[in-house]
Structures are given as structure tokens and as C-alpha cells.
Amino acid sequence: MLSGNSVLDYLATVINIKSIIKFLFFNDVTGIGHAWYLSAILYTLIVFKLFNLNKHKKLMNYFLIIAFIFQIV
């Protein structure tokens, strides 16, 4: 943006299919840097809300175990 490009040009280079897939599967956000925890909190709240809406609390426990193992691997 400092070189004269517009905000829309910057967003077009940052937001694409590859970055969306990286966010959904690996919680990797391009350009957020040291504020990675904000996207992690948002991602977690969305997942918990989806489980809570459907009243699948047992399924949420299994999901947490699998997500923890996936994170370690």
C-alpha cells in the first residue's frame, strides 16, 4: 500500500483460495503476524458455537481430543 497500490489490490493479493484453505485447516492467516491468537480465538468460538447449536457436547469432546492430537502431529 505504501508503493501506491490501493487497499483492494492488497486484499486481492492476500485473500485467495489458498489463504482461505490455510485458515480453515491450519489456522494460518497471512499478514496478521504477532496477533495470531485473535484468529485462533475467533476460529475456536465459531467451532464451539456450531457444536453448541446442535447440542453435540459429546461430539465436541471427541473433536477436542482429535484436534489436540492433530496439532501435536
Solvent accessible surface area in square Angstrom, and as a share of the most:
residue,aa,sasa,rsa
1,M,123,0.55
2,L,188,0.93
3,S,99,0.64
4,G,70,0.67
5,N,87,0.45
6,S,58,0.37
7,V,85,0.49
8,L,136,0.68
9,D,74,0.38
10,Y,92,0.35
11,L,72,0.36
12,A,71,0.55
13,T,100,0.58
14,V,30,0.17
15,I,101,0.51
16,N,71,0.37
17,I,127,0.64
18,K,147,0.62
19,S,20,0.13
20,I,80,0.40
21,I,83,0.42
22,K,66,0.28
23,F,48,0.20
24,L,88,0.44
25,F,138,0.58
26,F,136,0.57
27,N,49,0.25
28,D,62,0.32
29,V,48,0.28
30,T,72,0.42
31,G,66,0.64
32,I,54,0.28
33,G,58,0.56
34,H,162,0.72
35,A,16,0.13
36,W,162,0.57
37,Y,102,0.39
38,L,100,0.50
39,S,11,0.07
40,A,24,0.18
41,I,92,0.47
42,L,97,0.48
43,Y,63,0.24
44,T,58,0.34
45,L,108,0.54
46,I,86,0.44
47,V,29,0.16
48,F,66,0.27
49,K,117,0.49
50,L,102,0.51
51,F,33,0.14
52,N,70,0.36
53,L,112,0.56
54,N,91,0.47
55,K,154,0.65
56,H,84,0.37
57,K,120,0.51
58,K,162,0.69
59,L,93,0.47
60,M,40,0.18
61,N,81,0.42
62,Y,136,0.52
63,F,80,0.33
64,L,78,0.39
65,I,102,0.52
66,I,115,0.58
67,A,38,0.30
68,F,131,0.55
69,I,95,0.48
70,F,129,0.54
71,Q,146,0.65
72,I,118,0.60
73,V,148,0.85
